[in-house]
Amino acid sequence: MRNRFLLTSAFIILFTIISQFAKAQTVYVTEKGKKYHKKNCSVVSEGKKGQELAEAQKNGYEPCAVCKPNEAKKQEATDPKKKK
Protein backbone atom coordinates (compact mmCIF):
# COMPACT_ATOMS: atom_id res chain seq x y z
CA MET A 1 0.00 0.00 0.00
CA ARG A 2 2.82 2.39 0.89
CA ASN A 3 4.67 1.61 -2.35
CA ARG A 4 1.56 2.42 -4.36
CA PHE A 5 1.22 5.75 -2.55
CA LEU A 6 4.88 6.60 -3.22
CA LEU A 7 4.59 5.66 -6.88
CA THR A 8 1.43 7.73 -7.31
CA SER A 9 3.01 10.71 -5.55
CA ALA A 10 6.14 10.48 -7.70
CA PHE A 11 4.02 10.34 -10.86
CA ILE A 12 2.01 13.42 -9.84
CA ILE A 13 5.16 15.40 -9.03
CA LEU A 14 6.81 14.38 -12.30
CA PHE A 15 3.69 15.26 -14.30
CA THR A 16 3.51 18.68 -12.63
CA ILE A 17 7.14 19.43 -13.45
CA ILE A 18 6.79 18.33 -17.07
CA SER A 19 3.60 20.34 -17.56
CA GLN A 20 5.36 23.49 -16.34
CA PHE A 21 8.04 23.06 -19.02
CA ALA A 22 5.38 22.47 -21.67
CA LYS A 23 3.65 25.74 -20.75
CA ALA A 24 6.77 27.82 -21.38
CA GLN A 25 6.48 29.69 -24.66
CA THR A 26 9.53 31.15 -26.35
CA VAL A 27 9.07 34.59 -27.85
CA TYR A 28 11.61 36.83 -29.56
CA VAL A 29 12.66 40.35 -28.66
CA THR A 30 15.15 42.90 -29.92
CA GLU A 31 17.43 45.12 -27.91
CA LYS A 32 15.74 48.36 -29.01
CA GLY A 33 12.19 47.11 -29.54
CA LYS A 34 9.31 47.15 -27.08
CA LYS A 35 7.37 44.18 -28.47
CA TYR A 36 7.80 40.42 -28.35
CA HIS A 37 7.27 38.32 -31.46
CA LYS A 38 6.84 34.80 -32.83
CA LYS A 39 9.96 33.27 -34.36
CA ASN A 40 8.93 33.93 -37.97
CA CYS A 41 7.41 37.40 -37.52
CA SER A 42 7.83 39.55 -40.65
CA VAL A 43 8.43 42.66 -38.54
CA VAL A 44 11.69 41.35 -37.06
CA SER A 45 14.31 39.71 -39.23
CA GLU A 46 17.62 40.49 -37.51
CA GLY A 47 18.93 40.94 -34.00
CA LYS A 48 16.25 38.98 -32.23
CA LYS A 49 16.89 36.79 -29.23
CA GLY A 50 14.61 34.21 -27.69
CA GLN A 51 13.31 34.29 -24.15
CA GLU A 52 10.37 32.86 -22.26
CA LEU A 53 7.09 34.71 -22.53
CA ALA A 54 6.90 35.32 -18.77
CA GLU A 55 10.36 36.89 -18.79
CA ALA A 56 9.52 39.15 -21.74
CA GLN A 57 6.35 40.34 -20.00
CA LYS A 58 8.26 40.90 -16.76
CA ASN A 59 10.76 43.04 -18.68
CA GLY A 60 7.96 45.27 -20.01
CA TYR A 61 7.63 43.91 -23.55
CA GLU A 62 4.16 43.85 -25.14
CA PRO A 63 2.82 41.48 -27.83
CA CYS A 64 3.36 42.32 -31.49
CA ALA A 65 0.15 43.37 -33.26
CA VAL A 66 1.30 41.71 -36.51
CA CYS A 67 2.25 38.17 -35.47
CA LYS A 68 0.08 38.07 -32.30
CA PRO A 69 2.19 35.71 -30.18
CA ASN A 70 -0.51 35.53 -27.49
CA GLU A 71 -3.05 34.18 -29.97
CA ALA A 72 -1.04 30.97 -30.43
CA LYS A 73 -1.12 30.36 -26.68
CA LYS A 74 -4.88 31.03 -26.49
CA GLN A 75 -5.56 28.73 -29.47
CA GLU A 76 -3.42 26.02 -27.89
CA ALA A 77 -5.41 26.29 -24.66
CA THR A 78 -8.76 25.97 -26.43
CA ASP A 79 -7.74 23.34 -28.98
CA PRO A 80 -4.59 21.47 -27.87
CA LYS A 81 -4.88 18.88 -30.66
CA LYS A 82 -4.61 21.45 -33.44
CA LYS A 83 -1.14 21.62 -35.02
CA LYS A 84 0.36 24.86 -36.24
C-alpha positions as CSV (number, residue, x, y, z in Angstrom):
1,M,0.0,0.0,0.0
2,R,2.8,2.4,0.9
3,N,4.7,1.6,-2.3
4,R,1.6,2.4,-4.4
5,F,1.2,5.8,-2.6
6,L,4.9,6.6,-3.2
7,L,4.6,5.7,-6.9
8,T,1.4,7.7,-7.3
9,S,3.0,10.7,-5.5
10,A,6.1,10.5,-7.7
11,F,4.0,10.3,-10.9
12,I,2.0,13.4,-9.8
13,I,5.2,15.4,-9.0
14,L,6.8,14.4,-12.3
15,F,3.7,15.3,-14.3
16,T,3.5,18.7,-12.6
17,I,7.1,19.4,-13.5
18,I,6.8,18.3,-17.1
19,S,3.6,20.3,-17.6
20,Q,5.4,23.5,-16.3
21,F,8.0,23.1,-19.0
22,A,5.4,22.5,-21.7
23,K,3.7,25.7,-20.8
24,A,6.8,27.8,-21.4
25,Q,6.5,29.7,-24.7
26,T,9.5,31.2,-26.3
27,V,9.1,34.6,-27.9
28,Y,11.6,36.8,-29.6
29,V,12.7,40.4,-28.7
30,T,15.1,42.9,-29.9
31,E,17.4,45.1,-27.9
32,K,15.7,48.4,-29.0
33,G,12.2,47.1,-29.5
34,K,9.3,47.2,-27.1
35,K,7.4,44.2,-28.5
36,Y,7.8,40.4,-28.4
37,H,7.3,38.3,-31.5
38,K,6.8,34.8,-32.8
39,K,10.0,33.3,-34.4
40,N,8.9,33.9,-38.0
41,C,7.4,37.4,-37.5
42,S,7.8,39.6,-40.7
43,V,8.4,42.7,-38.5
44,V,11.7,41.4,-37.1
45,S,14.3,39.7,-39.2
46,E,17.6,40.5,-37.5
47,G,18.9,40.9,-34.0
48,K,16.3,39.0,-32.2
49,K,16.9,36.8,-29.2
50,G,14.6,34.2,-27.7
51,Q,13.3,34.3,-24.2
52,E,10.4,32.9,-22.3
53,L,7.1,34.7,-22.5
54,A,6.9,35.3,-18.8
55,E,10.4,36.9,-18.8
56,A,9.5,39.2,-21.7
57,Q,6.4,40.3,-20.0
58,K,8.3,40.9,-16.8
59,N,10.8,43.0,-18.7
60,G,8.0,45.3,-20.0
61,Y,7.6,43.9,-23.6
62,E,4.2,43.9,-25.1
63,P,2.8,41.5,-27.8
64,C,3.4,42.3,-31.5
65,A,0.2,43.4,-33.3
66,V,1.3,41.7,-36.5
67,C,2.2,38.2,-35.5
68,K,0.1,38.1,-32.3
69,P,2.2,35.7,-30.2
70,N,-0.5,35.5,-27.5
71,E,-3.0,34.2,-30.0
72,A,-1.0,31.0,-30.4
73,K,-1.1,30.4,-26.7
74,K,-4.9,31.0,-26.5
75,Q,-5.6,28.7,-29.5
76,E,-3.4,26.0,-27.9
77,A,-5.4,26.3,-24.7
78,T,-8.8,26.0,-26.4
79,D,-7.7,23.3,-29.0
80,P,-4.6,21.5,-27.9
81,K,-4.9,18.9,-30.7
82,K,-4.6,21.5,-33.4
83,K,-1.1,21.6,-35.0
84,K,0.4,24.9,-36.2
